[in-house]
Amino acid sequence: MEEKYTLPQNLVLLISGVPGVGKTTLSAELLKAYKEFRLVEETDVIREILRGYNCYLFYEYGFLQDNIYSHNRFLTYDMAKEQCRIMKNSIINIIQRQQRKEIPSIINGVHIIPEELYIHLKVPNIIYINLYVDSEESLWERLKKRNPQKYKLECVPLLYQTNIDLKNSILHLSEKIHGYNINVSLSSISETLGEIEEIFHQLYSD
């Protein structure tokens, strides 16, 4: 795509959204469109390490803190927020490292909750992008194409409510962060990329 702006070397793009909205697909397309970006997937590793440590505590000491959820668990907004709270220091350290090394980076996941992170990241060049859908029907159409064995119709209301809560959290923080909701219900990936390009142009025009 034709760029009329220069992305900062310490830019970090945090992409949130429930399963099925296209976080992974969008991240892959951003990597193709903007060669300077790197995708940081360590937050998923952190989740698995924490779950492993939790299992260790249970088997060794009978202690179980059941709030590090597997990737197969569907999360309410409060559950996702709690998970982000537990992982927060590690996520922030990763962001600070990428900024310090001046590596423009993308971090995505349902556990990326701006409400938990923003107050600790009052630094330039952090952008929050939340992908959302505007109906349960749209979410179901996406989920059933993704993995019919995992996603059933009965999981849609919970995930849709989490989707709405994520959207509202961005709206509530709109004056405090560079936070943007993008409706992907009827948008192609190229149209979503176009919306992000507009955000970059708005913030970083030469």
Backbone torsions as a table, in degrees:
resi	resn	phi	psi	omega
1	MET	NA	148.8	-177.8
2	GLU	-76.8	122.0	-177.0
3	GLU	-100.4	138.0	175.9
4	LYS	-123.1	29.8	-176.9
5	TYR	-153.2	166.2	178.3
6	THR	-120.8	120.9	179.6
7	LEU	-75.5	136.5	178.1
8	PRO	-64.5	148.4	179.6
9	GLN	-69.0	-20.1	-179.3
10	ASN	-105.7	23.9	180.0
11	LEU	-71.4	133.9	172.2
12	VAL	-126.3	124.6	-179.1
13	LEU	-106.1	115.1	-179.6
14	LEU	-102.9	118.1	-174.9
15	ILE	-111.7	120.0	179.1
16	SER	-114.4	169.5	179.5
17	GLY	147.5	155.9	-179.2
18	VAL	-76.1	167.2	175.8
19	PRO	-54.9	139.7	175.3
20	GLY	97.1	-12.8	-176.8
21	VAL	-82.8	-12.1	173.3
22	GLY	106.2	25.0	-179.0
23	LYS	-60.8	-46.9	-177.7
24	THR	-67.4	-43.0	178.8
25	THR	-62.6	-45.1	179.7
26	LEU	-62.7	-43.1	179.5
27	SER	-59.2	-43.5	180.0
28	ALA	-63.4	-40.2	179.9
29	GLU	-71.0	-34.6	175.6
30	LEU	-64.3	-37.7	177.6
31	LEU	-63.1	-35.3	177.9
32	LYS	-71.7	-40.0	-174.1
33	ALA	-78.7	-30.3	-176.5
34	TYR	-126.8	99.4	-172.9
35	LYS	-64.9	-19.5	-178.1
36	GLU	-75.2	-19.5	-177.0
37	PHE	-73.8	149.8	168.7
38	ARG	-127.1	144.5	178.0
39	LEU	-94.8	125.2	178.8
40	VAL	-99.8	116.3	-178.8
41	GLU	-111.1	12.1	-176.9
42	GLU	-66.2	-24.9	-177.6
43	THR	-64.2	-33.6	175.0
44	ASP	-66.7	-36.9	176.9
45	VAL	-63.5	-41.9	178.8
46	ILE	-59.1	-43.1	179.0
47	ARG	-58.4	-44.3	-177.5
48	GLU	-69.7	-36.8	177.0
49	ILE	-63.6	-44.8	179.6
50	LEU	-63.2	-39.7	177.3
51	ARG	-65.3	-40.3	178.0
52	GLY	-63.3	-41.2	179.7
53	TYR	-67.2	-37.3	177.0
54	ASN	-61.5	-43.2	177.5
55	CYS	-63.2	-40.1	178.4
56	TYR	-60.3	-46.7	178.8
57	LEU	-59.7	-38.4	-178.8
58	PHE	-67.3	-47.9	-176.5
59	TYR	-71.4	-31.8	-177.9
60	GLU	-86.5	-36.3	-171.0
61	TYR	-128.7	-0.4	-179.8
62	GLY	72.6	14.9	-178.9
63	PHE	-101.8	127.7	-179.3
64	LEU	-132.3	122.6	174.1
65	GLN	-109.5	96.9	-168.4
66	ASP	-87.5	60.7	177.3
67	ASN	-135.7	15.8	168.7
68	ILE	-106.4	99.7	-167.6
69	TYR	-90.1	146.9	177.6
70	SER	-73.3	167.7	179.0
71	HIS	-68.7	-14.4	179.8
72	ASN	-88.7	-4.9	-178.5
73	ARG	-91.3	132.5	177.0
74	PHE	-85.8	128.0	-170.7
75	LEU	-104.8	135.0	164.7
76	THR	-73.2	169.4	178.3
77	TYR	-61.1	-42.3	-179.4
78	ASP	-64.2	-37.2	177.0
79	MET	-65.7	-44.1	178.9
80	ALA	-63.9	-38.5	179.2
81	LYS	-65.9	-41.2	177.9
82	GLU	-64.1	-40.6	178.7
83	GLN	-64.7	-41.4	176.6
84	CYS	-62.6	-39.2	179.9
85	ARG	-61.1	-41.2	179.8
86	ILE	-67.0	-38.6	-176.4
87	MET	-89.4	-3.8	-166.2
88	LYS	-54.0	-49.5	-176.9
89	ASN	-60.7	-40.0	178.9
90	SER	-66.7	-42.8	178.9
91	ILE	-62.2	-45.1	-179.6
92	ILE	-63.2	-41.3	178.0
93	ASN	-61.4	-39.9	178.0
94	ILE	-63.7	-45.2	179.6
95	ILE	-61.5	-45.9	-179.4
96	GLN	-63.6	-37.9	177.7
97	ARG	-63.6	-45.7	-179.3
98	GLN	-63.5	-38.9	178.3
99	GLN	-68.6	-40.4	179.9
100	ARG	-63.2	-38.2	179.0
101	LYS	-82.7	-4.1	-179.7
102	GLU	57.5	53.3	176.2
103	ILE	-115.0	104.6	176.9
104	PRO	-57.1	128.2	-167.4
105	SER	-135.6	152.1	174.7
106	ILE	-117.3	129.7	173.9
107	ILE	-128.0	127.1	-178.9
108	ASN	-131.6	160.8	176.5
109	GLY	155.4	156.2	176.9
110	VAL	-68.5	-16.7	179.4
111	HIS	-89.4	2.7	174.9
112	ILE	-85.9	102.3	-174.7
113	ILE	-117.6	105.8	-178.0
114	PRO	-52.8	-37.3	-178.9
115	GLU	-57.3	-32.6	-179.7
116	GLU	-86.5	-27.3	-169.6
117	LEU	-97.8	-33.0	-164.1
118	TYR	-61.8	-37.6	-174.3
119	ILE	-66.6	-21.0	179.0
120	HIS	-96.6	-1.7	-175.3
121	LEU	-126.7	49.3	180.0
122	LYS	-84.2	63.8	179.9
123	VAL	-130.9	159.2	-179.7
124	PRO	-67.8	159.0	166.8
125	ASN	68.7	36.1	166.0
126	ILE	-109.8	121.8	179.3
127	ILE	-119.3	131.1	176.6
128	TYR	-104.7	123.4	174.9
129	ILE	-116.9	121.1	175.3
130	ASN	-110.8	122.7	176.7
131	LEU	-92.5	131.7	-178.8
132	TYR	-142.7	164.1	173.7
133	VAL	-118.1	157.7	-172.7
134	ASP	-105.6	9.6	176.4
135	SER	-157.7	154.4	175.3
136	GLU	-63.8	-34.7	-179.5
137	GLU	-61.8	-42.8	179.7
138	SER	-64.7	-41.0	179.0
139	LEU	-64.9	-42.7	-179.7
140	TRP	-63.1	-40.4	178.2
141	GLU	-59.0	-37.6	179.5
142	ARG	-73.8	-43.9	-175.0
143	LEU	-67.6	-41.0	-175.3
144	LYS	-70.9	-21.5	173.6
145	LYS	-79.6	-26.0	-174.7
146	ARG	-76.1	-53.2	-177.7
147	ASN	-158.5	90.6	-176.7
148	PRO	-62.6	-23.6	179.7
149	GLN	-75.4	-35.5	-176.7
150	LYS	-87.3	-43.8	-172.6
151	TYR	-98.8	118.9	178.2
152	LYS	-113.7	159.7	-176.4
153	LEU	-57.2	-32.9	-176.6
154	GLU	-69.7	-16.9	178.7
155	CYS	-83.2	-11.9	-172.3
156	VAL	-64.9	-46.0	-178.5
157	PRO	-57.7	-41.6	179.4
158	LEU	-63.8	-48.2	-178.8
159	LEU	-66.2	-36.2	179.0
160	TYR	-65.3	-39.8	178.4
161	GLN	-65.2	-40.3	175.1
162	THR	-59.7	-41.2	177.1
163	ASN	-58.0	-44.4	178.7
164	ILE	-67.9	-41.2	-179.7
165	ASP	-64.4	-38.9	176.0
166	LEU	-62.7	-44.2	178.7
167	LYS	-59.7	-46.2	-178.3
168	ASN	-65.4	-34.8	179.7
169	SER	-63.7	-37.4	176.3
170	ILE	-65.9	-43.3	179.6
171	LEU	-60.3	-41.1	-178.6
172	HIS	-67.6	-25.5	-177.3
173	LEU	-100.4	7.5	-169.2
174	SER	-59.2	-26.7	-179.9
175	GLU	-89.6	-5.4	-175.9
176	LYS	-109.1	-21.0	-175.4
177	ILE	-137.1	166.0	166.3
178	HIS	-85.0	84.3	-176.8
179	GLY	-121.0	135.8	-173.5
180	TYR	-138.1	132.0	170.3
181	ASN	-94.6	130.8	176.6
182	ILE	-120.9	119.6	179.0
183	ASN	-79.5	114.6	-176.9
184	VAL	-103.4	10.5	-174.2
185	SER	-54.1	-46.9	-176.7
186	LEU	-120.0	9.8	-174.2
187	SER	-92.0	141.0	169.8
188	SER	-77.9	166.9	179.1
189	ILE	-63.6	-34.3	179.3
190	SER	-68.1	-34.6	176.9
191	GLU	-68.9	-38.1	176.9
192	THR	-65.3	-42.0	175.1
193	LEU	-60.0	-38.1	178.7
194	GLY	-63.4	-37.7	177.6
195	GLU	-66.3	-38.7	178.4
196	ILE	-69.3	-37.0	176.0
197	GLU	-60.0	-40.0	177.6
198	GLU	-62.5	-38.2	177.5
199	ILE	-63.9	-46.6	178.1
200	PHE	-60.0	-42.3	-179.5
201	HIS	-63.4	-42.4	-180.0
202	GLN	-62.4	-40.0	-174.7
203	LEU	-86.9	-31.7	-166.9
204	TYR	-129.5	27.1	177.6
205	SER	-59.6	139.0	179.5
206	ASP	-71.0	NA	NA
